[in-house]
Amino acid sequence: MMIRRKLKTLNELKIKIMEELQVNPALHDIHITFRCPHEVLNQCINYRYMLIKEDKHVKIMFNMTEKWAQVTNIELYVTLERRAEVSIEEIIQTTTSLQVAVLDNHNNITLGGYTPPFQETPTTIESEPSNRYEDQFCTHRDDADAAITVQHVTNTPPIYEPPASSFYANTWENMVDPEVVQQAFASSWNADMNFAKGLIFANKEAVKRALIIYAAKGNKNFITDRSTKSRLSVKCMDESCQWYVGAVLKPELGLWMVTSYKGPHSCMSLGMARDGRMMDCNFLAAEFVPLFQKKHTATIFHLGDFITAKYEHKLSYYKIWDAKQKAIAKIFGDWEESYQRLRKLLLAYSDQEIGTRFWYHTIRSEVFGDTILRYVFWAFAPCIEGFKHCKPVISIDGTHLYGKYRGVLLIAMATDANNKVLPLAFAVVDKESGPSWSWFLTCLRNSFDYVIVDKDICVISDRYKGIQNGIANWRRDDDGRVRVIHRYCLRHVASNFNTHFQDATLKSLALQAGYATQEAKFELYMQPIKEAEIEALRKKLRTGQQESEPDSSIMPYTYLMKEDLDMWTQLHDGGYRYGAMTSNVSECFNGVLKGARGLPIAAMVEFTWSKLVAYFHDRHKEITHDLSEGKVWSTYVLNIYDKNLRKSITHSVRAFNNFLGTYQVGTAYNNYSPGGGHHSHEINIKARTCGCGKWQNLKIPCSHAIIVLQLLEQDATRYIDLCYSLENAIRTYSHQFMVPKSESLWRDVDGPKWVPNPALLRGKGRPVKSRIRNEMDGVRREPRSRRPNSDLREIQQQQSCGLCHQHGHNRRRCTPRFTDYKGKFTKLDNEKRLKEAEVIEGGYLELGFTFHRTRVEVIEMDSDTCILRTTIEYDVKEEVAANSSYTTIDAVAKLAELAKNHLIKNKASKDTR
C-alpha cells in the first residue's frame, strides 16, 4: 500500500493501516509506535521509540525519515484495541492474518529523547532494511512519496488475554537493583551534526555547549538574543545572516528542545580569526577537567595546545589561566570551602594515625562565626617515626604559593640512608616573617624534639633573621644544653657574598673555602680573598680617600671572617652537618610540589599525603629487594667507600701508638691536585678522626682510614655510621600509612568556620610562578640590568629563541636572519614554460613561515618580448606576522635581469656574425 507524503493527520494514517489490515474501524482502534532513529555511531543506527498520538507526531515521523539519509524505511508497531464488546475470536482472527509487534498497552511511551524500558540492538547501516526484522512495517522513501508495506502471516499464535488488567499493571517500578546504574540522558546532538528542530538536550548548559562547539567547528560567531530559565535563543553576529536557533524547556519532559531553527549560515568565515571568541571560561573549564583529573600539573601551554588540536582555535594566555582556575575548583573544591574542609581532613589524619601532628593559628574575623586561618602546620606519623633512623640533619626552606590566595609553604626535609629526600613537615603561612618562622620552628620542635634523644639535631637554612631568632629560642634540656645546632646554607652565603661584592672569582673561592675540610686548604682559598681586600684598601689610600669608618664594600675577607666560621664552613662544623652544606634537598622537593602549590589548601594537604604514601611504598619495596640480595649498606655510601678504597692503594702507613690507635698516612705525589700531593695525615682509630677531616664530617672512613684498617686486618665497613645501613633504611619506611576512611565517616568540627585571609586574595592578571632570578641563577644584579653571566651561571637550561632556536634571546628580540634553505619543484611544465618551487627546509621556515611557494611563468608576447609572471604563496604564524615583509620577488627579478642581459648579449653576438 502506498501513502503519499501529503498525509498529515493521525486519523488518515490509522484508516490507511486498518484498511490494509482489514480491520473494522467501528469495532477496533489501533495504537501506533514509531521506531525513531536517534543517532549514528560507528556505522550503526541507534533507535528510540515515539508513540504516535497526535497529528504533529505524524509530521515529525516523516521529517525524521527525510533528515536521516541512512534510514531507508519507516518501522511502525501496532496494538489493536476493541471499541465495543466483541468476542476474543474476532480479535484472534484479525491478528492471525498479520505479523505485528504487539506492545503492552500500559507501557508509558511518550515523545522524548529517552531510553525505553527495553533495549534495542543497534542496526548496522550496511544491512538490508527488509531483513532487519521479520515483523515490521517498512516504509520506503522515494522522492516525495512514502510507502507502508504490510506483511501477512497466517500462523500467528492466539493472543493471551489476562483475567484482569491488574495482572499486567506496572507494579515493579519501585523494585530497584542497586547494582544497575542507569546513565542520565545527555543529548540527541553530537558534534558532527547540524542543528535542526526536534533536537533534545538534558539542560540549558548542554544547549550552550552544543552551540559553542558548533560555532567553533565552523568558525562562526553568534550573540544571545534571549536567555531565561525556560528559553534560549541565539542568532548570527552578522546581521545579514539568517542563522537562528531557539530552544525551550519542556516541563512535561524536563528536557530542552530546539523548537526554532533557521540555517545554515549564509555568512562567510573567510578572514575571521580563529581565536576562540565564543569559548567562554565555563566551557573551557569543562574541557580541561578530564585533563586535570589525569594530570593536575598540566601547564597553560599544554592546555592551549589541547584546544588548538581539538577545535583549531588559538586562545589567549589569560583566558586559559582563568579557565584553569575554574577547572581546578571543580575538581578539588571551592577555594573558600577548602579551608573548612581542611580542618576535617587534618582531624581525619590525626584519628587515623595517632602520631600525626597538626597545629593552627587563627585571628579574629569581622564576620560573625568566622575566623581567619593564618598559619597551619602538619606532620604525618610515618615521617616522624622514620626520622629516628635518618641522619639528624633537617633542612628548612620556603616556597611561594601561586593559587587564588597568596601565601608561603614552609618545608622541613631530611635525608635517609641512601641520601634520598624524606619530607618531614609542612606549614602554610601568610608570608615569610619572624613570627611565621618562629611559629613553624616551635611546631617542628614539639613534633620532633622527642624523636632523637641521644644526638643533637642540625638545622640548615639561609640567614633569615626570623629563623635565627626561632632557633635561638629552642627549648633547652635540664642541664642547659641546647639540643639544636644551627648552620647556614653555603649556597646562600656565597650568593649574599656575591651580591655585596659582584666578583665571580671571589665567590668561587668562598665556596671552595666553605667546602674545605683541611686547615691548609681553607687558608689556601682564603688567602686570595684576603689579598684582594688588602689591594682594594691600598688603592683607596693611594687615591687619598679617607673615611671615618672603613668601606665594607671593598672588604670581602672581613665580610666572611666576621661570620662564625662554624656556621658556614665544613672545617669548623664539628661533624654536625654529615657533609650537607646546602639546603638543596628542600629546594629539590619544591619542584615536586610545583603542581600542588596552585591547588586549594585542602587539596594541597591531600597531595603531600598521597606523595608520601607513594614514596614510602616504593622505597620500602626497593630496600627490601636490596636486603634480599644480601646487601648491608646503601648504594650512596658504597659509592663513596669504593672511591676511597681505590684511592687508598697509593697511600703509605707509619704506626705511631698502638695503644692510642694513632697512625700516620702519607699520600703519593700528584701534580694534578691543588696541593700537588705528598701530604701526611694523622689517623686516630679510636676517636675515628683523620687529619683530612672527611672521616669525622661524613662519618664514612676516608682513604687514609681504610689503608690503616686494612693494615690492622679489620673490616673498614664496620666503621661506617649506622645511619647509612640498609637496616636503618628499612626502619625508616616501615611505619606505613593507613588506608584512609571515607569522607562520610570524618569527624564533624566545632567552633568558628575557617576562612582565608581576604588580604591575601590575588589580584587579576598573570601570577608570577617562578622566583626572581639572582646571581645564583647566573644573573648579574647591576642597576637597570639583569644580564646573564656565564661565570655566575650554574647548571640550568638556557633561554632559547622559538624562531631561530639560538640561545641568549627570545622570539620578541629575535633579529630574523635568512639562512640557506632547501626546496623542491612541485610543478615543472616546459611546454607552458611554468615552474613551481616550495621551501621544505631552512630559509623562510626558520623565520616562522609554515608554507612558502614560488610560481614563475614565462608568457611569450612576440619573437623579441616576453613577460615573467611571478606568484608567491605563503602562510606565516601570527606571532611573527611582521616577518611576512621578507617575502619579496627581488631574487626572481635579479634572475630575470641576468637572463635578459644574457639573451641580449647572445643576440648581439649572433647579429655580428
PyMOL commands that set and color helices and strands:
alter all, ss='L'
color gray80, all
select helices_A, chain A and resi 10-21+55-67+88-96+129-131+165-167+204-218+281-294+300-311+317-332+335-352+381-389+434-448+465-472+490-501+504-515+519-542+552-554+556-561+565-568+584-592+596-598+601-628+635-650+694-698+703-711+716-719+722-724+726-732+743-745+758-760+775-777+811-813+843-847+878-886+890-912
alter helices_A, ss='H'
color red, helices_A
select strands_A, chain A and resi 2-4+28-41+44-52+76-82+123-124+141-142+145-147+200-201+222-227+231-236+244-250+255-262+357-364+370-379+393-400+408-415+421-429+457-461+484-488+652-657+662-666+680-684+689-690+753-755+821-829+834-842+849-860+866-876
alter strands_A, ss='S'
color yellow, strands_A
deselect
rebuild
show_as cartoon
